[in-house]
Amino acid sequence: MTTESLKSLTKQRGVAKGQITRLQTFLNSQENFTLSVLEFRKLKLEEYYNNWCDLQSQIECLDDNVEYDKDREEIENVYYVCADLISNQIEKLSLNNGSSSSETFQTTSHNVSQTILPKINIKQFNGDFLEWHGFHDTFKSLVHDSNAISAIHKFHLLKSYLIGDASAVIESLNASEENYLVAWNLLQKRFNNPRKIIHSHLQALFELPEVTKDSAIALRSLAERAEMHINALKALNQPVDWHEMLIYIISAKLDKQSRIMWERSLEDNVMPTFSDFVSFLNKISRDSQPVPLFKNINNASKFNQLHQKRASFQQNKRDTHSYTFQSNLKCSICSQGHFIHNCDNFLKLTPQQRLEAAKNSQLCINCLKSSHKTSLCKSSSCKKCHGRHNTLLHFDKNTRQNDISSIQPNISNEPATSAFTTIQCNEILLSTARIIVLDKQNKEHECRVLLDGGSQSNFMTERLANTLNLQKQQIYLPASGLGQSQQIIRYSVKTTIKNKNNTFAEQQTFFVLPTITAKLPSRVVNRNSLDLPKNLRLADPEFHKPADIDMLLGEYIFFKLLCVGQIRLANDTTVLQKTRLGWLVSGKVNTNHSNSIHCHSALTLETQLEKFWKLEDCTATKHLSKEEIACETHFQNSLSRDDSGRYVVRLPFNANQNKLGNTYNSALKRFYSLEKRLTHNSNLRHEYCEFMNEYISLGHMSNITHSANKNSGYYLPHHAVVKETSTTTKVRVVFDGSLKSDTGLSLNDTLMVGPTIQDDVFSLIVRFRTHKYVLTADIEKMFRQINVHENDTNYQKILWRNSPDEPVQTFKLNTVTYGTASAPFLAVRCLKQLAVDESTKFPSASLVLANDCYVDDLLTGTSTLEDASSGREGKPVSIRICMFLTNQGWSKAERRIRMYVPCKGFRRWGKAQPQTGIA
């Protein structure tokens, strides 16, 4: 019934709207009226409008799901315009006694009809003080000062041109003729504030966007916006003759190349004006602007008329393609608006480097375009050798072979896998330091830098750039190194570096490289032999230990950091240099040991053999970071064992522990979301509840019976991970230690991760394949076999209930929890500790446990069956006496070992086949 009534009312409303619209059309189309006709039409207008309003109100009562504000605003605008038109004309007819009513009404009708929104086009004002004067002058000229527009209509126009903060100023005013001037005065009082307008222009000057590269559009925009704000300040009667200050502020926004050009354009002892600086920007923006090939399709046709010998069809086809290509013209090397053939960066490269750049950009090497493959290219080939490549990529093969042959005599008697030369020499300490670098969120990170006064640029490793999450600027720049070897730099980043005592800070641009150099120094140096003065703050307190280099600071910043002060040590070969980062240690260290001198070379052969070198490389002893050392020390000092023999560990918190905030509300929302998901999947809910109930029954999780403090500790959200291929647990509950608290830190942010202390999986598999008889197993519930100290379980609280009908309860997790940052280290470290503690009782089993495990997977074996059986007897005993109660998934490669394996957990048998793979 409601639907039928709504349809009927909507139809009647349409009829009423049509009556009003026809009346408006009549008034705008007629030229001559009598007073009686106007009065009759005025009564009809009131009748039609009231009828429409009644019908609209009834519709809104029946259908409250639709917004009808636009419909009402449209009809109201038409009603007010028509009513105003009739009233004005009646008044004029009465005064003039109808003498010139037709002509006057015709003019008035025309003027009023032209003011219907949105015929007057004024940019909307959002409350920005920078735009107030423009809006004020435009609206005042077109609307406010117009006598042909009524006050009520001016109010509606004013309201339609306001948005945001400006709209809120007059939002509470009702639409009426009296309120128009009230609204206009309120706006002027709010935004016609000279002090705020001046401050807004000054702020905009200081916050002009930086020009990151030599771009004509960016340079022109910078000049125009700076000049606009200066002219606005001048119009506000503010002094703007601060030429040097303005030039300094704006020139700081330029890219490096443009700043150099500006400095070179200046004459000695001549103070430039701001107008000179703007003229300079406009000039270089015109010089940097690429000339378009075709401005329109007619120009394209003129260009193609040079090729009259081709058929008409081909000519027309070329016209169209030329114009379309221009709209998307972009160099794949420098991203500028020109062909790659005209790219200066590309032409500066050697032919071999051009070939590599073309391949990296996935271009056709025959025509250097990206629209097709080389095999499908129809362009002509190389003009020098007629080979299937572009002439720009041509190079003499004999020259290349001569280069190779000239190298071969030097290495003919050396092993083919030799990557460095070992000679007797002294160790040279290079200048290294520890500094602070800011990431994208301005958080501080400590890194190790190499200071190089011979480098023209600054460099950063790709690993550090990714860690800092800095925005990368794409570039294409060849960098020359030792022996004129070149490497292509594809990215640069910008960040701020500081010293540790916050007395020096500067923003610098860094070129990003995969690596900068090998670990420095190449070996551990005897620090005691240097006899360093005491109480000196060293720039790198661990200069004597080999460690990675994260950044290289070039000549520009290097000499900025130097201070007056130098100390020569007793050996007269090592020097201490004072800098703003601390004292640098550099020079020669006398030694009789053999060192390896590494020289980087960008040879193609190196790329081809890179993986082979990694396989053959014997990794040196890993040097732990400060945090990793602190984590290991914390483990050793806090480890204990309970009465049952299980290990009890403490969570290794870092310095941010006290900054950890509350997560109760977030965890509760996540739990409700999880519960909703489980409600729609009965099978998943059943397995999830079984998992949690097992957690409780094993004592790995316990209910907090007393009233839990929601603001203390940390609440872990949890969710299900389904793995159908698992042979043990298909549904596993995973806890999320990365949930951010109300302070912005998560539990994982406050925990130390710890070092990697097991062999990598490759070494383990290679060792596994050397055995004749092999055995594999995995440790059941490895993490949950280790208890967490009671004082730390407050940071492992979760919310859970078996049914939505029950209240939400708080539980604490009593064991090491997967999903926390320190869990893998604590579990593996306990496994290592178990091997140490039980080495006396079970020496062979402890050795296997220490060397043949990868997290919770055991991969081991022996050369004889006797060793296999005795080993099998020893290992479970050592494991079960302490923390790991059972082993799951035993697998053997020999049937005769079956007698030593219980039926539970046995999976399959098979003869090991080392020559064909792992059985």
Steps between C-alpha positions, in 0.01 A plus 500: 500500500785736587668442164181581309446819703860604436460451125176702500654787699809505279281530192299787652825676601618477140181668382544781755862551395391518136251775586774710663739441212240599240427818694871588501520435123197722444649790698834479315344472153238779516579866430173680587300451818201660665477557872207261538685216323802541728286501815314188384828324417638595841206329673544193280874489580422496872241224447735284288791544741295418813355194326851377407625552858207300645560211260876507566445485877271197466758322283776567751288353779450178304852471360767618747787318326544757222646849530265762347699815579598551137136475382386758755789734418420481127129581542573773757741672258237495224229623737706790637609611154144496365356672808770767489440552128122542539529729805750733331290522185176566691675778692628662179164471325332665795748791508522562127130441442587243243666755261816303428438172672571279203848629430598516864371156580676352203834637626434397858390155393817455304722619784334287764502189290873545447566498878355157559767279653748398360505752213744722697822298514701581816762269651379354829666635816613244759628729773861529379625850588715495185186489284284748695581817307439331165163363612399824674572726202337265246180440699469866596531610138269240341240445772518725806505832313239390242161676532333247268531215755280489808646455847348153543652388172837647600483297820441179307784580260734581788417176677557294184852644456616413854643163607695365796584743780350793310163326468493431874510875578146565364360149527268590790334792316159449341444608139341846506561846358596639841761230563694565179685803633547320832665210319719728286618694806576178689720381215687829482552504875632142494727506195581865429787479750815669357731350760395141425503559126856634519610208716342255256696648209825490698437141604431405139831658397694292751311181408535518124565146365858407420608438142645149511630495144559732207137531390373794293149472643622485861736798453232711333249411770747594774566841340130573443390402850780696667420809292129463574556505878743795477248702292224415747713627790577815303126554442454477877749790541769277645872564434636246252842645425685219680669374184781299659270325746243416233768369265648287779161349590396424143842382376504241780203337324695450175665179391878479517557564129279811494674643808837457330368677188370788713834546675685496169267764356592753770773758466746573779401772749161549332194453720217348294139600551206268539383599149838384365452166673147454359625592152773238537245232597277586206797485264627159608144365504468604134840344421405177679163472325519232228379619160188299404521310178143578400260747656200357323411254237547759224863546599540124499369496144750767398778294652395193313470684171878473478446135420287544187645189338299273726149388415202710607377236742839479668517882512166531684593220733825675589316829569276340758773302672733799520242710680405222740862424583570863592238496773681212676859592415727402787864398505547166675842606634438844655116520475518834312290590195734390218603191306771281646713577192516863621564422867830650619529245782459215252744644247770546765509123562728261314330273241524207740332702775232620257424140413467410868278806564274410205461143626428616856231736368354215289548689174530356153877508440441560129290822514521579877122507547293313757190424294624164362765231524822500300390193305193690372681825417466621139751786522834498319803341666841638600650723229856394586481121516139436386450301819164469672557796736487880501799693369538666840558154652774403253844427640806331354508137607875479433561776752305313760686177431830686516402632841427147615819356352705770669365382832542129443884483534472646849264231618607203292698347787242585766199292602187597306304551823747749653310816594781676690878501544670429832819696567718583797419857610401725787138558598373849407232637731253713306302779669173352629241651734163433659228756424124545534282498187128584485242279326180605322320551835801694641590212730869464582715207386869443568719402206869463415648737242826526309641852455664537159658834410558374146136431415295761317168365626331336796386137482264275694440125485171376364444305822517817712280694257233230528531492879449876520209474252621813322336626182717405203558746216553314173817602314738349247859592577825316418748513791872446432722318745841338517649422159222701327253222585145629485181413680155632416323683784123484468372662820582782737350581841504803727526483879645676804815383679600603854780433743424323825511808724262696271747782433503440125216424259474539124278375220689325221424315177632144471537278195377147566726201426450128577824507704768761562799289602596186689509494878755740649757433627561173319597330828500571873772748600678480834370816663731476801807523278398851390527644852206739451471798738232457761184713533479568125153469344563291190281546193490120466564328836527165318723615216723194552224243429390405147147627436277603210513851354152651462589841357790683337538874563673685217731800480236770554382373838842356592670838528199646680552245776874561551614693806836637614683227690718207404693246706772272368531178696825348622543281191497817287288324237156533659327839532211626709307780326243711687161539329148602597417130514782425745863395451572300182759222510682449172840402365728198480503217753818290500434129461660188356171336415367456150219724394265495205478813286164515321466708185151535356469469123182523293585212264232293333679184616441599862125508445505161333699336780331674793293200607799268460709717730225490762503120492879484534526774761605394849313739724710667766402519863189710535539815706198572716344842528465679832136401529576136418774494766262657751233241414743211552622648830142544619423137416798364691430715806126425518480132395385250764342153525200395705456183706389301194816593309331739258675820410353830623592813305445874532386716208798704369360854513686794350503862619141558376330275753369788711354669189269207423137612520158338536357256241189370678243679284675409174536137605131489600393630157721242330350227719142597410598494132654154544193374685276623218710309249489184711121528533466469122731194479401225741788266405760771552340601829508141625871456419584847638328421831674161518835671447436754777365236739813292440705810577319527834513128586876483443555793732634718222227755567320586824202715594563814702247447776548836669380821338749567223636852463411595144762774493797288602702255292420420139202326336584281201239462222479154345368344182489165320749376241366205302749265333325204337829330407618477861533145636474612861289813556285633216372799699746699705432805711754776435549796732574851374774681690510780243173667606575867566408631843359846567857634520583376148723214619424129486636220720737400219632857489612464863665156464850416382495252212828330580767357269477203263694221671424194284666405174317606186276241336734458202790389722269268689370331182849460353617335823184287506574359154839367608343236726434145385215448748283805563242593759260795513257618766334812629462608861140509617376839626854630524418855609242384752747271676672809645340689788502877529577654838188591694595869514497518118176312430318829561625597153339188348133548588222400262118519491298183447167326556363177357154641430352845435263431788791505745679814626832585341779371725867597531766231475877515524734290285755317713736384224704654221247634251540487123416839354731688736832632370722318750328160483724337231819605679380382842392160364816435299723633778337262750564214256868599487508528878348153534782360289755668727334399827463133401829462313655301787220242519429474130800627298395367159138609535605846619728539198216414264262729685744791474597458134225313312187698590337778301251663740282197590603270212767235553706385198775257597650162417793265540728282292410174684186340638663458839549873537144563385346269758711622790442858398125442483511360850687800635328795343144451627630441850687830505208680348233363732687550827477873455250676286404322178265222600449328165632498147256486211547373149796261525623391156771245422683402184566142611240236590723343767468811716122440525547304821630810677209721401159486675199453273366842598651767281646264237425622147692327222802294408734522207856425395715813495616586147768768539583500134143588393374715787371494854272204575 
